[in-house]
């Protein structure tokens, strides 16, 4: 019986193996037939193709014709359609655009000129090994379709560059002009390198310098070598400068505006002369001469000397007739006109137009602003006038965001609504009332965070144009939180945190007055109330215990003259003077000794570009606090580390100091538990920009810092500052912020006698201080 069962199992197994084998055989048969068919087609295609090779350009033109002899004689009129394959849409559009500009369609050698054009187009982009496949399809008896399939190959990489004809610059000097990262150079970098060579020659008087030829040699499948041949020409020197045609401004005024650094006998530098002449052009444009023309005439003399004559055609002054706004559908005209410094009746000014465009962009209501000019002549008054049209492209006015994250074990949901260009006034006009009324450039910000243990609500209203130079802001913040669990060293609960919760309410009224472009004054009144609410006998939260109330006023003066941006300033300074004053708890008994606290802080940073990409930064800050309640550490100063967040602590009271640990750490700290009432800090830093592209910047830095906290200004000792030195690297990324890595060595002992040592700091996304 068992033998019969085994035989039956073997038969079933054999059938199953055969069933599984059939699909495999079909798959293998299909692959075999596909390979066989593909090889046959390839052999057949190779037999039919006529290959023409251009040895000089490494270009292969593979033609698949019906009548090979007649292919070159095809006229443009017979081509009904041209189809490109193997390249991007952008490249196709560029080829068609430049072909139409530089070639005539009725050319008798249409195919040959097209071949050369495509070769040159891709050679300029750095592709040297190009394959072209041309096919013809008959659309009708009189019309055909031309299919051009292009294989660009790999982008050329240059390994070696040699020079011929260079007498003024040595080969070593020319190699120093290469990019500092040079080992192998991409073709776009090579094009920039050539421009730099030409510029350096022309700066040194070789105004007729040119690169006569470029010889490309293929080293291997990856790299090329290039031999550049120069024709330096004569070296010219500057002789004198004169003006011709200037009627309203004499030569002395124009020479001051020109600010040319060339003296008689200096190497002739046409690049510097053109840059200086742009100052004359701007001078005339800012004085109302919108259609003035300025040109250069070079007069060559003996001994390779050149006289420069600046020919000026002033024309008439232009007056602004009208200023129009185009494209504003939701922003009120008065909001836009308030930002314009170009007024009808004033003379044309390039500077004022640029300032107006900048002001409009700073409103953050438009993603682009353009300016159009229309020339009009008023025959009655015989004066030239101009209409200015500012074309604006509006942004979306509202933005809604949803986000979720975890805080410990608690799942938090966040909702954020940002409304720009809001109009509170339109809420009271039935004709203008919509779901969200727009038009007055007011801003409403709504942020809600909801979780099981945490609830936060933040509402802000900003009116940026209370007057011509002042703004107003209202802010309301409410927070309801169950405290985090606290443990001892054995991880035992120290407190049953389910029995109470913490409520915090804060409201702010803020007025901001702009004094001028670099200075502004800010005044606000803040109210903060924080309570601890306990459960009663019914297990509901009802019994309240007030932790603190803070009713204060704040006056801030800001000076900001840094440029070109706050990411990596290169010159200018930043000064912040901040004073807090808390009002007495009882206004009826108003006395000086009733003030709870007074706080004053001053912070300043100054920047200077030493040379090229090397920038120095010097900083100094100090703060003093008079607190009548010495047991209250909420308003005290804390110092140390780079990022410190602590409950009941305003982050503005935290002063970073690299090399030491944050105040809430167990060791290596310099801040007492209750903070300090006086501090001082100094900073010196050297920065070197390594890489910059668009808004991305990468730089290295070396720094020295010193600072300390004191119980009062009476105990202040400038020789007891805690010092540190270090080096690091920092970069800025959009949507992330700053990314910083520092290696710091602290030079002094800490409060718990931790000896000097190295410390690594890493920060991401923090708003670092410039």
Helices and strands as residue ranges (DSSP letters): H 2-48, E 50-54, E 59-64, H 68-71, G 76-78, E 79-85, H 89-102, H 110-124, E 130-138, E 144-151, E 157-164, H 171-176, E 185-186, H 187-203, E 210-218, E 223-231, E 237-244, H 251-258, H 270-286, E 293-300, G 302-304, E 305-313, E 319-326, H 333-337, H 350-362, E 366-378, E 383-394, E 398-407, E 410-422, G 425-428, E 442-450, E 454-467, E 470-481, G 497-499, E 500-514, E 519-535, E 541-560, E 572-582, G 592-594, E 597-611, E 614-627, E 638-639, G 651-653, E 654-655, E 678-693, E 696-710, G 713-715, G 718-720, E 722-733, E 737-746, E 758-764
